[in-house]
Amino acid sequence: MRQGVRLGIDVGKARVGVARSDLHGILATPVETVARAHTGEADVERILAIAAEVGATEFVVGLPLSMSGGSTQSTEDANSFALRLARAGEHPVRMIDERLTTVSAQAALHRTGRDTRNSRPVIDQVAAVILLQHALDVERSMGKPPGLPVDPNQGSHRD
């Protein structure tokens, strides 16, 4: 298992959920919900600031695929966001399948008695925790980094 803090990024239309791992890559915890910047780079800049604060070594961005595994408008949005992070040039970026993370996050909050309608920022953070924890678990079990790396010189992730 590689050492280093990773940030999990759940990209949404209005918000970006951010989670972090511990130094040993064992446990993911929520950090913050960042407002999406549809013009400018305020969202990427905030995530880079969080990365600097926690000493992150890598970003893990959720790749929202359709249930059949195909691309959607959300897939393209997440690809574009991951590419923006990768082009910032400070950290490697990997994309990992995130199907059902938001549904799982809503179900987890519902089980704790929280009203999911009024907890959207929290749902984004929980979704980021779920996707990052999945990535950490996959890496631990497979012995290699999860998902696909994003090449800042290309247009999307690479195999």
Secondary structure, DSSP 8 states (H G I E B T S, - for coil): ---SEEEEEEE-SSEEEEEEE-TTS--EEEEEEEE--SSSSHHHHHHHHHHHHHTEEEEEEEE---TTS---HHHHHHHHHHHHHHHT-SS-EEEEE-TTHHHHHHHHHHHTT--GGG-HHHHHHHHHHHHHHHHHHHHHHHSS--SEEB-TTSSSB--
